[in-house]
Amino acid sequence: MITDLTNYIVDWVLAWPDVSGDCLLSEDPGVDWDDGLQLAYKDPEKGVILKNSDEFEYSGIDDRRGNFIYLRHLDDEKLTHNPVKQRVSSCIQSVQVVATLRLVSVIRNVAVVTGLERYEIEEFIRNALLNIDWGAYTGDESNPEIELTMSWVNSPQILDEERGPKDTKRSRVFGKENIFTAIDFILRFNYHGEPKD
């Protein structure tokens, strides 16, 4: 299901500083993330939340969590389905599932030297998403792919976008040494309910 894929994406981005090694695609901005959350939802009133057990917990930008990323639905948790022309067998019809997602990165206490650090972090995360090794993915889904649609590098805009209007418990002001990055993308994969060979 989509949860396995999104968990794989989050784990890949968290590991990208180690995986990229000598890759010339992007320069490592020297930041590490402590944690990653997946499949959060943006409530119009409360901001970004994640369902844990029977309760919803705030999971968006928070200065108490250190460096972290979260992956959330960009819309109202919609998954669209498109038929796939090639059948798996005579009795199983595959479907292509499409989800619109946003990956948000929160980096605290970055030494701002040139003012370009936010672009370096966006490029680093973008390259991580574009270079996911799907060959190592072992879930039931097949042919996963990511299509990037937009990146945000303006930290105050991202903070405002990710918070709900009634989210008054958390500060709306962060220091300039904190960098927030958001990348919107479309995740597509085929699903047919049977393990892939």
N, C-alpha and C positions, 0 to 999 in steps of 0.2 A: 504494500500500500504506500501511499504518499509519505507516511511517517518514516518508513525505512529510507526512502530516497532523501528526504529532508535531513534526517539524522546523518546520512552519509555526506551530504553537502556541508553541514555544519562541522563535522569532524574533519573534512578535507580542508576547509578554510582555517580551522584551528591549527592543523598540522602543516599548512603551507610554508611557514618560515623554515621548517625542517626539510620538507619535501622538495622545495624549489632549489635548494643547494646552489650550484653554480649556474643556474638558469639565467640567461641574459635577458629574459623578457622584462624583468622588473628588478629594480634595486630594492633590497630589503630595507624598509624604513626603520628597522630596529625595534619594533614593538611586538609584544606577545599578548595574546588574549588568555585570560584565566578561565573563561567559561563560555559556553554557547547554549542557547535555547532554540527550540524549533517549534514551528507551527503555532505561534502566538496569533492573536486576533486583536485588531484595533477597535475597541468599543468606542462609539461616538462620544460618550460622556466620560468614561473612566480612563481612556488611553489604551495602551497596549497591555493586554491581559493574557494569561495562560491558565487553562483549566488544570488544576491539580486535585485529584480525587473528586470531591463534591463541591469544591470552591474555586472561585477565580482569584488569581493572584496577579498583582501588578508586576509586569515583566519588562517594561520599557526602560528608557534612559533613567538611570539612577546613579548618583555619585557615590553611593555606598558599596557598589558591587565591583569596583575595580575595572579593569579592561575586559570587555566581553562583547559578544555578538549575539544577535537574535535574528531569527528568520520568522517572518510573519506573512500572513495573507495580505495582499494589497487591497483586496476587495472584501466582500462579506463571506469569506470562506467558501467561495464558489469553485467547483471543479466542473469543467465542461468536458463533454464526451463526444468524440467523433469516431465514426466507424472506420475500421482499417480494412483495406481492400483484400489483403491476403488472410485467409482463414487459417487458424491453427489446426483445426480438424473439421470433420463434417458436422460435429455437434457443438463446437466451441467457437464463438465469434469474439475476436479481439476488439478492443476499444482503445483509442488514443485518449489519454486523459491530459487535460491542459489546466495548469494552475498559474495564476499571476501572483508572484511573491516579491517580498522586499527583504534584503539583508541589511541590517543596521549594525554598524561598528561603533563602539564607544571606547575611546582611548583617552586615558587621563594623564595629566602631567607630562605632556609632550613639550620638549624644549623647542619653542618656536624661534627659529633663527632667521629663516628667509621668508616666512609666510607662505611657502609652497608646500609645507609638510602635509597639509590636507590633501593635496593633489597626489603626492607620493603614496599616501595611505590608500586613496581611492584606486590608484593604478595597481597597487599591490593586491588589493582584494579583487579587483576586476580580473587580473591575470589568474588569480587562484580559481575563480569561477569558470573562466574560459578554458582552463587546463585540467579540469577534473578528470581523473583516470577512471572512466566508467568501466573499464575492463576488470577492475578489482571489485566491482559491486556484485553482490551475491543474492540480491532480493529477487522477488518474482517478476518485477517489472522488466521490460526490455526496451532497448533503443532510447534511453533517457537522453535528453538534450536540453541545453539552456540557451535562450536567446535574450541577451541583455537589451533593455529598452531605455534606461535612463540612470544617470548617477547624480547624486546630490552631494555637494561638498561644503555648503554653507551651514555651519553648525547651528547658529540661532534658528534658521529656517527648519532644519531637521528637528531640533528640540521642540519647536512650536507645532510641527506637523505630527510628531509622535505622541504628544501629550493631549489628553482630553481637556475640554473647557472646564470641567469640574475637578480637575486634578490640582487641587490647591495645597495638598500635603507636601508635595515636593517642590523644590525651588525651580523657578523658571530661569534663573540666572546661573550660568556656569562661567568659570574663568576662561580666558583665551587660550590657556594651555591645555584645554580639553578639546579633542577633535571628534566630531561625529560625522560619519559617512553613511550614506544610504545608496544601495544599488537595487533598482527594480529590474526584474527579469521574468520571463515566461519559462516555466518548466513543462516539458512535454515528455510523455512516456507511454508505452503500450502496455496494456494489462489484459491478461486473458484468464486469470484465475488458476493457472497451472504453473508449477515451477519450470523455469527455463532450463534447457539442456546444457 
